[in-house]
Amino acid sequence: MSEKDKKAFVLRINPALLKEIENWAGDEFRSTNGQIEYLLNEALKSKRKRRINKNDTEG
């Protein structure tokens, strides 16, 4: 996905949480925005995997 295809929005965030994300991003050589996007993608992958596993055990 190119940068022009991405949607911009305002995020209100606790300053202490933002600082932790900034530090984490620096440790992984990402921008703060890139780190937040990475974390959101990982959370969605995990949610999808749990949903698939739940459906497999129920059916």
N, C-alpha and C positions, 0 to 999 in steps of 0.2 A: 504494500500500500504506500503510495507516495504521500509526501507531506501535504500536498494540496488536497488530498482525499480525506485528510483527518479533520475531525470536528473539534473546534476549540470550545472550552467552557470554563467557568469560574469554579474553583474548588475552595471551600472554606475548610481549614484544617487547623488542628491544635498546633501551636508553634513547637512544642516539644516533640510531637510526632513528626512534624516536617523536618526538624533538625536530625532526628534519627534516620529518616529516609534519605536526607541529603548525605549524611555520613556513609550510609550503606551504599548509596549510589557511587560515591567516590571510591569506596573499597572495590567496587565491581566495574569501575571505569565507565559508568553510565551517567547521563544527565539525570537530574532529579525527575524530570518528566518521563524520561525513558525508564527509570526505576519504577515509578508509579504504574506506568503502562505494563511493564514486565510483571509486577506483583498482581495486577488485575487479571492479566492473561493466565498466570499460574493458578490463581484462585478459581477462575472459570474452568480451566482444564480439570482441576481437582473436583469441582462440583459435577462436571459432566461424567467423570469417571465414577464417582460415588453413585450417581443416578443410574448408570449402566450396570454397576455391580448390584445395586439394590433390585433392579428389574430382573437380573439374572437369577438372584436368589429367591425371588417371589414367584417366578414363572417356571 
